[in-house]
Amino acid sequence: MKTVTVRIVRDPESPAWWLAQFKLNGRSWCTQGAIVDEARYMAADLLKLAGASDDVVVNFAYDDRESLASLLAHPVTPSLLSEEEAAAQLAEEGDDDLDQELLAALRS
């Protein structure tokens, strides 16, 4: 079973929009949505189009502190990481600045 982490971030060029970014089979993918859920659902569709099999586990990581806190308090899907799982995964993945910001947000 393969795991893919989809990062949901604010679009730096259009801050009212959200980007969903992930890597699959050595390639980077990105899609955009007007709301967090739209970006998330579009990422799920794009994963299928990119060739993800049915046994791929998708984890969503959010880069907006307000949305992150809200979504962790009220998960909308079973695939949403718990706070502890997200912190553990981010600690494992390395020293990327985004990971460190997310880890700090989770611990605050």
C-alpha positions, 0 to 999 in steps of 0.5 A: 500500500502506498501513501500520498500526502496532499498539502493544501496551501493558500495560492500565493498568486491568488490568496483567496484560492487554495492549492492541493500539491502532491507527488506521485510516481516521481512527478509533482502535481497541483490543482486549485480550488476556491475552498479547501474542500474543492481543492481536496476533492480535485486532488482526489480526482487528479490522483486517479487521473495520474494513475493512483491505484485504489489501494493508495492512502491519501493524507491531507496536510493543511498549511493554514493555521486557522483552517488546520485547527478547525479541520483537526477539531472537526474532521470531515473525512476519515483520511484526515490526519489526527493532530498526533499523526500529522505531527509524527509524520512531519517530524519523520519527513525532514527539515523542510521549512513548510514541515517545520511551520506545520509542526509548530502550528500543531504543537501550539 
